[in-house]
Amino acid sequence: MIKERVAVSVSVPEDDEREDVLLGVVIAESSKGIDQIQESSNLLEFYYVIENIIAVCVDTTASNTGGKNGAIQLLSEFVLRRKIMWLLCRKHVYERHITHFIESDTGKTKGPSKEMYAK
């Protein structure tokens, strides 16, 4: 069984000299939002940063942005117990547009790679 890895980093808006700090890479049982949050929240608790989280930056996959079971929703509702700002990665937003364009041209695939890129 393939396990998912989730990189967790933090940044401080007021600190111009410091870049993002990688807290760690956790292994989740699956890419489901609940599995990602269970492991990520342990890391956030370990570093005592939960109270300071005001926003999260993620790609736009359903496991992150789903309204009921997405990682952001679960983090906000069950771990932080407050609303947070969602910062969705623009690069991944564009990837979704490109994927839709390619699928309209070549059709959907169930494989992990697009035939167009495999050559």
N, C-alpha and C positions, 0 to 999 in steps of 0.2 A: 504494500500500500504506500502510495506517495504521500508524504506529509508536506504541508504548506509551511513556508517560512515567512515571517512577518517582521520587517525591520521597524524598530520603534526609535524615533529620535525626537529631540526637543530643541526649541530655540527660545531665546529670551528677546522680546521685541526691543527692549530698552538698551540692550548690550550690542553696540555696533561692532565691537572688536571680535566677538565670538560668533562662530558659525554654528550650524546645527551640531548638536552633540548626540552621537549614537549611543542610546542606552543599552541596546542589545538587539539580537535577532532571536525571536522565539519560534518554536516549532508548534504548529497547530495541527490538530487531527485532520482538518479539512479546510477548504476555503470558505466554509460557511461563516457568516458574521459572528455567530455565538462562539464558535471554536476560536476564532481570531481574538475576540475580546477577552475570553477567559484567560488566555495566556498573556496577552498584552497588558491586561489590568494588573496581573501579578507583578510584572516588571515595573509598571508605574507606581504601584504601592511600595515596592522595594526601594525605589529612589525618592519616595515621598513627594511626588510631583502631581498627584491627582488633584489636589486643591487648587493648583495653579493653571490647570488646563482651561483655555478660553476658546480654542479652535483646533480643528484637526485638518490636515491636508492628506487627501487620499486620491487614488485613481477612481474612475467612475464605474467600476464594476458593480453589479447588483449586490454582491456580497458585502460591499462597503456602503452603498447608498440606498439599499432597499428600505422602503418605508416602515416595515414591521420587523424584519429580521436582518437588516443591514447592520454592519459593525458600528457605524456612527450612531445610528438610532439606539442600539443596545448600550453603547458606551454612555450616551447622554442620559438615557432613561434609568438604567440599572446600576451603573458604576458611579457616575458623577452626580446623578439625580438633579440635573439642571440642564438648561439649554446651552448649546455651544455653536460656534460658527463653523459652517462647512466650507472648506476651501478645496474645491475640486481641481485637480491638476489639469491644466489646459492641454498639455501634451497628450494625455490620455483621452481628452474630449475629442481632439483631432483624430486620434487613432480610431475612435468609434465611427467617425464620418468616413474615413478611408476604408474601414472594414465594410461598411454598408455599400460604398461605391463598388468595391471589388466583388462583393457577393452579388450585386446586381448584374455584374458583367460575367462572372465565372460560376455563380451559383454557390450555395452553402456547402460547407464540408464538415464532416464529423471528426476529421483527423486533427491532430495538434498543430499541423503546419499547412499553409496554403501551397497548393501545387505551384503557383506562380513564383513563389520564393524558394522553392526546393531545388530548382534547376541551377 
